[in-house]
Amino acid sequence: MVELMLEFAGSAMKQDDVVKVLAQREAVNAVTYEEYQRAKKALAGKKAAAG
């Protein structure tokens, strides 16, 4: 994500650039959310097994 922002930091962003940034952000958010859900389920499974 940082690389993407640095790519456009030194210049004016065009409409296509904004679309590219938004698409990348959506992809990062989707992956992060999926990982969060996986970790949440794993923790719930450990708690159920322990208790």
C-alpha positions in Angstrom: 0.0 0.0 0.0 2.8 2.3 0.8 4.4 1.7 -2.5 1.2 2.5 -4.3 0.9 5.8 -2.4 4.5 6.8 -3.0 4.0 6.1 -6.7 1.6 9.0 -6.9 3.0 11.2 -4.1 5.1 13.4 -6.4 2.6 14.0 -9.1 -1.0 15.1 -9.7 -3.3 12.1 -9.8 -5.5 11.5 -12.9 -8.9 9.8 -12.8 -7.3 6.5 -13.9 -4.8 6.8 -11.0 -7.6 7.2 -8.5 -9.3 4.2 -9.9 -6.1 2.2 -9.5 -5.6 3.3 -5.9 -9.2 2.5 -5.0 -9.0 -1.0 -6.6 -5.8 -1.7 -4.7 -7.3 -0.5 -1.4 -10.3 -2.7 -1.9 -8.1 -5.7 -2.5 -6.0 -5.0 0.6 -9.1 -4.5 2.7 -10.7 -7.8 1.4 -7.6 -9.8 2.2 -7.2 -8.2 5.7 -10.8 -8.9 6.5 -10.6 -12.6 5.4 -7.5 -13.1 7.6 -9.3 -11.5 10.5 -12.3 -13.8 10.1 -10.0 -16.8 9.9 -8.1 -15.8 13.0 -11.4 -15.1 14.8 -12.7 -18.6 14.0 -9.4 -20.3 15.0 -9.5 -18.5 18.4 -13.1 -19.5 18.9 -12.2 -23.1 18.1 -9.4 -23.0 20.7 -11.6 -21.5 23.3 -14.3 -24.2 22.7 -11.7 -27.0 22.8 -10.3 -25.6 26.1 -13.6 -24.9 27.8 
